Amino acid sequence: MEAKYGLLKSDTKGEIVPDTVIRFYNERKTDGHLDKCLDMAHPVRAFYIQHRVYNEWGAMIEDLKANKTIALQPTVAGFLHKYKSVMTSLGFWPALGDVAGAADNILRLWNVYDLNVKDIIDGEIASTMSRPLKKNEIEFITGTAKNLEMVYYHLSLLSELYNRTQDEAEKENYRKRLNKEYYLIKTRTSSTLLAPTLAYTDFQRFQAHNLVIKEATRSSISQDDINSFFAPPNTFMKLCRGPAKSKIVESKLRCYLRKTAIPIYMAKEEVVNYTPRISLFHDVISNDDIRQLKKAGTKKLTHSRTGGGYVTRLRVSQTGWVYDQAIPQVSRRLARRIANIVNLDTTFRSKASPVEPWQVLSYTTGGYYGEHIDPDIGDEFLWNMTEAVQGPRALWRKHTGQRIATWMFYLSDVEAGGATVFPKLEARVPVVKGAAAFWYNLTPSGKIDRRTQHAGCPVILGSKWVCNKWIHEVSQEFKRPCGKTVASEDFYEDEYMPPY
Ligand SMILES: O=C(O)CCC(=O)C(=O)O
């Protein structure tokens, strides 16, 4: 027993409690209550909880369960019970990929929002604290940055590890690692390590490389050396951080009370870009309908996929498709409201439907959707293909046409981050619960309007929920007629509704 669990301790009730369980309970006090495990709103907390659960709990639980005498004692039994309830609530047990994903989330937030490495390590994100990261946790994020070839972030973390330790031997170790990594990266193009076959044929380069590595252990790199790997922010990042349009252009954006198909109902439209028009319609879904959409969506949530059907780092969220039958009244009400505002056919049909089912999306901290357009790019060539090569997906597209427009409800507010941005237009839509963004993806000639390329910025704190309703070309022929020329861009320059 002793050998298996290490130190065994007795508590006041005379129980024998393995030190791992005592440590778990002690850490709980500093990490917050176990129930907080499910509160993944803070990126640093979300990371260290998954890191700890992955690294420590799995092995400990197996050990405890294997020994019935210990497992039946109240403290240990209580612990095992807690473990079971966390498992049930989470629905999964974090794997290495989940921990790496949580580390990747922190790196993404740092990169996109230009956070401060010291604040991250101290557990402070957007002025909200969690506990500081421990050395092994910082090491894990450092390793993730290295794997992702995020050079600046990798070296900055190593440098921080170096600065924070007081232990001379450890300091020396970090210094060597830091210098070696720096020189390895600097000499990467000629590195024999990246082209192993060269190591045996190109001795001159191999020796030169080795000399560099030897040199690296002697010299010291500065902050300026690390900064030489820093890449300036692109438009997507700038927009995630805040508005990017000039003050003059911004001051020309207006809010309107728009006529709808119902004479007594005026829609509240905030225009965030005029050409092409991108609007945010306020107060278009009630809290009760939001609750029902989220409830139905939650039952269906799985990893979001991108166009080709892949789970990738381009899209970090959960998706749940909700068919009208699941929430018939809500669906009818919302579909009618959208139709009344934008004058498009939004009736879901089993064949050649002008709309897709509701797509509910949930983002937690670090979650985002990289730049993309909503129409299927492959479809631009679809019409030239024979049915045999098109396949069922293409056939479906053929019957429904492209996604002519996107209507996206915001089902939550978000504590920080998460805006929807259009880098080619420098346009930005804030996350406002109860509102919906709307834009056309096609020009009147049916061409994909690539100016509508957009992205969901990473959520910094809290969670973000949205719901897409994609509207297709089919059955919109009289609602949104083609432009008179192929070149015509926006048919209704400033009005969605035709004059009644
Ligand atoms: O979450 C967002 O803000 C954007 C979502 C999006 O672009 C999409 O689901 O296609």
The ligand as a Tripos MOL2 file, in Angstrom:
@<TRIPOS>MOLECULE
LIG
   10     9     1     0     0
SMALL
NO_CHARGES

@<TRIPOS>ATOM
      1 O1        -19.4940   33.6400  -34.8190 O.co2     1 LIG1
      2 C1        -19.3950   34.5320  -35.6400 C.2       1 LIG1
      3 O2        -19.3030   35.7120  -35.2860 O.co2     1 LIG1
      4 C2        -19.3140   34.2030  -37.0990 C.3       1 LIG1
      5 C3        -19.8540   32.8440  -37.4090 C.3       1 LIG1
      6 C4        -19.7300   32.5190  -38.8580 C.2       1 LIG1
      7 O3        -19.1390   33.2170  -39.6070 O.2       1 LIG1
      8 C5        -20.3400   31.2920  -39.3940 C.2       1 LIG1
      9 O4        -20.8790   30.5170  -38.6140 O.co2     1 LIG1
     10 O5        -20.2800   31.1120  -40.6210 O.co2     1 LIG1
@<TRIPOS>BOND
     1     1     2 2
     2     2     3 1
     3     2     4 1
     4     4     5 1
     5     5     6 1
     6     6     7 2
     7     6     8 1
     8     8     9 2
     9     8    10 1
@<TRIPOS>SUBSTRUCTURE
     1 LIG1         1 GROUP 0 **** ****
